[in-house]
Amino acid sequence: MPEGHTIHRLAQDYTAAFARTAVHVTSPQGKFADSAALLDGTVLTTADAHGKHLFLGFGAATQPPAWVHIHLGLFGKVTFGPAPAPPPTDTVRLRLANDTAYVDLRGPTTCALITPPEKQAIHDRLGPDPLRPDADPAAAHRRISRSRTTIAALLMDQKVIAGVGNVYRAEVLFRHGIDPYRPGKDITPAEWDAIWQDLTALMREGVRNNRIDTVRPEHTPEAMGRPPRVDDHGGEVYVYRRANQPCHLCGSPVRTADLAARNLFWCPTCQRR
């Protein structure tokens, strides 16, 4: 499932390609056809992201927008291309097109036309997003500090903090030497401030580069004289998907375990309890 930086990057890409233009909106698959017909020919006024949720706003600039709510889930894909758009396949849930570009959405968990109050209800149930200017990290820490749940599980709880997925979860805990099984109540305010600031910086880099890189400059392949990572997920990392490989810092084998139906990765030496 894409992590939050990908959704914020998509919001930027939709805005760059379609903002302030009248957009031809279709649903070749048919599942979004009625809503697409209502939006066809309207102007894309804005795009917004919160965690793993993408919102496309349509309508006149002087009116509250009608919002398309998109959640990619495990299988959703977004493909941009230049105009003229090729004939769509019957798997395309939503296509936007104008005189210069098109974008196809396939396989999302959610693609729905919603009202502004419905959009606000989604924001209200999500935790703060490190990439949003309105984020309140103290709100996340209040929930964390009252919980006996592991910090690894809390970081993946979108009601606690929105946008963090398996990669950022594993990597930020490693970068701060925190055992993933520590209860949230044992995370100090200073530790949480450091985690939040680090997540904000790492995820902003993810938006800029459209990939996740988490190793510090002194631990890059060039600096350490080691081979670069070869993985479909790209990016240089410390522990994510490196089970049984030596830790870049101490050489201990990276461990993995199942936690809340997701694979957890950590170094038992660098992340002692």
C-alpha positions as CSV (number, residue, x, y, z in Angstrom):
1,M,0.0,0.0,0.0
2,P,1.4,3.4,-0.9
3,E,2.6,5.5,2.1
4,G,1.6,9.1,2.7
5,H,4.4,10.7,0.7
6,T,3.0,9.0,-2.5
7,I,-0.4,10.4,-1.9
8,H,0.9,13.9,-1.4
9,R,3.0,13.6,-4.5
10,L,-0.1,12.5,-6.4
11,A,-2.0,15.6,-5.2
12,Q,0.8,17.7,-6.6
13,D,0.8,15.8,-9.9
14,Y,-3.0,16.1,-10.3
15,T,-2.8,19.8,-9.6
16,A,0.1,20.4,-12.0
17,A,-1.7,18.5,-14.8
18,F,-5.3,19.6,-14.4
19,A,-5.8,22.5,-11.9
20,R,-7.9,25.4,-13.2
21,T,-8.9,23.6,-16.4
22,A,-12.2,22.1,-17.5
23,V,-11.7,18.3,-17.3
24,H,-13.3,15.5,-19.3
25,V,-14.2,13.0,-16.6
26,T,-15.2,9.4,-17.5
27,S,-15.4,5.9,-15.9
28,P,-14.6,3.3,-18.6
29,Q,-15.1,0.6,-16.1
30,G,-18.6,1.9,-15.3
31,K,-18.4,1.8,-11.5
32,F,-18.0,5.5,-11.2
33,A,-20.0,6.4,-14.3
34,D,-22.9,8.3,-12.7
35,S,-20.6,10.5,-10.6
36,A,-18.2,11.0,-13.6
37,A,-21.2,12.3,-15.7
38,L,-21.9,14.9,-13.0
39,L,-18.3,16.1,-13.0
40,D,-17.6,16.0,-16.7
41,G,-16.7,19.4,-18.0
42,T,-16.2,21.0,-14.6
43,V,-12.9,22.5,-13.4
44,L,-10.5,20.8,-11.1
45,T,-10.0,23.5,-8.5
46,T,-7.7,21.8,-5.9
47,A,-6.2,18.5,-4.7
48,D,-5.8,17.6,-1.1
49,A,-4.1,14.7,0.8
50,H,-4.4,13.5,4.4
51,G,-2.4,10.3,5.2
52,K,-3.3,7.7,2.6
53,H,-6.4,9.5,1.4
54,L,-6.5,11.7,-1.7
55,F,-9.2,14.3,-2.4
56,L,-9.8,15.9,-5.8
57,G,-12.0,19.1,-5.7
58,F,-14.2,20.0,-8.6
59,G,-16.5,23.0,-9.3
60,A,-16.4,26.8,-9.6
61,A,-13.7,28.6,-7.8
62,T,-16.4,30.7,-5.9
63,Q,-18.3,27.6,-4.6
64,P,-17.5,24.8,-2.2
65,P,-16.0,22.0,-4.3
66,A,-17.5,18.6,-4.9
67,W,-14.8,16.1,-3.8
68,V,-13.7,12.8,-5.2
69,H,-12.3,10.7,-2.4
70,I,-9.7,8.2,-3.5
71,H,-8.0,5.5,-1.4
72,L,-5.6,3.3,-3.4
73,G,-5.5,0.4,-0.9
74,L,-3.3,-2.5,-1.9
75,F,-4.0,-2.6,-5.6
76,G,-4.8,0.9,-6.7
77,K,-2.6,2.4,-9.5
78,V,-2.5,5.9,-11.0
79,T,-1.0,6.4,-14.5
80,F,-0.3,9.9,-16.0
81,G,0.4,10.5,-19.7
82,P,0.4,13.2,-22.3
83,A,-2.6,14.0,-24.6
84,P,-4.0,12.7,-26.7
85,A,-5.1,9.9,-24.4
86,P,-5.1,6.4,-25.8
87,P,-8.3,4.4,-25.8
88,P,-8.9,3.3,-22.2
89,T,-9.1,-0.3,-21.0
90,D,-12.1,-1.5,-19.2
91,T,-10.2,-1.6,-15.9
92,V,-10.0,2.2,-15.6
93,R,-12.2,3.3,-12.8
94,L,-11.7,7.1,-13.3
95,R,-10.1,9.0,-16.2
96,L,-9.4,12.7,-16.3
97,A,-8.3,14.3,-19.5
98,N,-7.7,17.8,-20.9
99,D,-5.9,19.2,-23.9
100,T,-2.4,18.4,-22.5
101,A,-2.7,15.3,-20.3
102,Y,-4.7,12.4,-19.0
103,V,-4.6,10.3,-15.9
104,D,-6.1,6.8,-15.3
105,L,-7.1,5.4,-11.9
106,R,-7.3,1.6,-11.6
107,G,-8.2,-0.8,-8.8
108,P,-8.7,1.6,-5.9
109,T,-10.3,0.5,-2.6
110,T,-12.3,3.8,-2.7
111,C,-13.4,6.1,-5.5
112,A,-16.4,8.1,-4.4
113,L,-18.0,11.5,-4.9
114,I,-18.5,13.0,-1.5
115,T,-19.7,16.3,0.1
116,P,-17.6,18.7,2.1
117,P,-19.1,17.5,5.4
118,E,-18.3,13.9,4.4
119,K,-14.7,15.0,3.6
120,Q,-14.4,16.7,7.0
121,A,-15.6,13.5,8.7
122,I,-12.7,11.6,7.1
123,H,-10.2,14.2,8.3
124,D,-11.7,14.0,11.8
125,R,-11.1,10.3,12.2
126,L,-7.5,10.5,11.0
127,G,-4.5,11.3,13.1
128,P,-2.1,14.2,12.3
129,D,-0.2,13.9,9.0
130,P,3.5,15.0,9.2
131,L,3.1,16.5,5.7
132,R,0.1,18.7,6.4
133,P,0.6,22.3,7.8
134,D,-2.3,21.8,10.2
135,A,-0.8,18.7,11.8
136,D,-0.7,18.7,15.6
137,P,2.1,16.2,16.8
138,A,1.0,16.7,20.4
139,A,-2.3,15.2,19.6
140,A,-0.6,12.0,18.4
141,H,1.6,11.9,21.5
142,R,-1.4,12.2,23.8
143,R,-2.8,9.0,22.4
144,I,0.6,7.3,22.4
145,S,1.5,8.2,25.9
146,R,-1.8,6.6,27.2
147,S,-1.3,3.4,25.4
148,R,0.3,0.1,26.3
149,T,0.3,-0.9,22.6
150,T,3.7,-1.2,21.0
151,I,5.1,1.9,19.4
152,A,5.4,-0.1,16.2
153,A,1.7,-0.8,16.1
154,L,0.8,2.7,17.1
155,L,2.8,4.2,14.2
156,M,0.8,2.2,11.8
157,D,-2.6,3.2,13.3
158,Q,-3.9,5.9,11.0
159,K,-6.1,7.2,13.8
160,V,-2.9,8.0,15.7
161,I,-0.7,9.3,12.9
162,A,-1.8,9.4,9.3
163,G,0.4,8.4,6.4
164,V,3.1,6.3,8.0
165,G,3.4,2.8,6.5
166,N,5.6,-0.2,7.0
167,V,8.7,1.4,5.5
168,Y,8.7,4.7,7.5
169,R,7.7,2.8,10.6
170,A,10.6,0.4,10.5
171,E,13.1,3.1,9.4
172,V,12.3,5.9,11.8
173,L,12.4,3.5,14.8
174,F,15.8,2.3,13.7
175,R,17.1,5.8,13.2
176,H,16.2,6.6,16.8
177,G,17.4,3.3,18.3
178,I,13.9,2.5,19.6
179,D,12.8,-1.1,20.1
180,P,9.6,-1.6,18.1
181,Y,8.0,-3.5,21.0
182,R,8.3,-0.7,23.5
183,P,4.9,0.4,24.8
184,G,3.7,3.8,23.6
185,K,3.5,5.0,27.2
186,D,7.2,4.6,27.5
187,I,8.0,6.9,24.6
188,T,9.1,10.2,26.2
189,P,8.0,13.6,24.8
190,A,11.6,14.3,23.7
191,E,11.7,11.0,21.8
192,W,8.3,11.7,20.2
193,D,9.4,15.2,19.1
194,A,12.5,13.7,17.5
195,I,10.5,10.9,15.8
196,W,8.0,13.5,14.4
197,Q,10.6,15.9,13.1
198,D,12.4,13.0,11.5
199,L,9.2,11.7,9.8
200,T,8.4,15.1,8.5
201,A,11.8,15.5,7.0
202,L,12.0,12.0,5.5
203,M,8.5,12.2,4.1
204,R,9.1,15.6,2.5
205,E,12.1,14.1,0.8
206,G,9.9,11.2,-0.3
207,V,7.5,13.7,-1.9
208,R,10.3,15.5,-3.7
209,N,12.1,12.3,-4.9
210,N,9.0,10.1,-5.3
211,R,10.7,7.3,-3.4
212,I,11.8,6.5,0.1
213,D,15.4,6.9,1.2
214,T,16.2,6.8,4.9
215,V,19.9,6.3,5.3
216,R,22.0,9.2,6.5
217,P,24.8,10.5,4.2
218,E,27.5,8.7,6.1
219,H,25.7,5.4,5.5
220,T,25.0,5.5,1.8
221,P,26.6,2.9,-0.5
222,E,29.2,5.4,-1.7
223,A,30.2,6.4,1.8
224,M,30.4,2.9,3.1
225,G,31.8,1.2,0.0
226,R,28.9,-1.3,-0.1
227,P,26.7,-2.4,-3.0
228,P,23.5,-0.4,-3.5
229,R,20.2,-1.8,-2.6
230,V,18.4,-3.7,-5.3
231,D,14.7,-3.9,-4.5
232,D,11.4,-3.1,-6.3
233,H,10.6,-0.5,-3.6
234,G,13.8,1.4,-4.5
235,G,15.5,3.7,-2.0
236,E,18.3,3.0,0.5
237,V,17.1,1.8,3.9
238,Y,18.5,0.4,7.1
239,V,16.2,-2.5,8.0
240,Y,13.1,-2.7,5.9
241,R,13.0,-5.9,3.9
242,R,16.5,-6.7,5.0
243,A,15.7,-9.7,7.2
244,N,18.8,-11.8,8.1
245,Q,21.1,-9.3,6.3
246,P,23.8,-7.6,8.4
247,C,22.9,-4.2,9.9
248,H,24.8,-1.4,8.2
249,L,25.9,0.0,11.6
250,C,26.7,-3.0,13.8
251,G,26.7,-6.1,11.5
252,S,24.0,-8.0,13.5
253,P,21.4,-9.8,11.4
254,V,18.3,-7.8,10.9
255,R,15.3,-9.5,12.5
256,T,11.7,-9.8,11.2
257,A,8.4,-10.8,12.9
258,D,4.7,-10.5,12.2
259,L,3.0,-7.7,14.1
260,A,-0.7,-6.9,13.4
261,A,-0.5,-8.8,10.1
262,R,2.4,-6.8,8.8
263,N,6.1,-7.6,8.7
264,L,8.2,-5.8,11.2
265,F,12.0,-5.3,10.7
266,W,14.5,-4.1,13.3
267,C,18.1,-4.5,14.5
268,P,18.2,-6.2,17.9
269,T,21.5,-4.6,18.8
270,C,20.9,-1.0,17.6
271,Q,17.4,-1.0,19.0
272,R,17.7,-2.5,22.4
273,R,14.8,-2.2,24.9
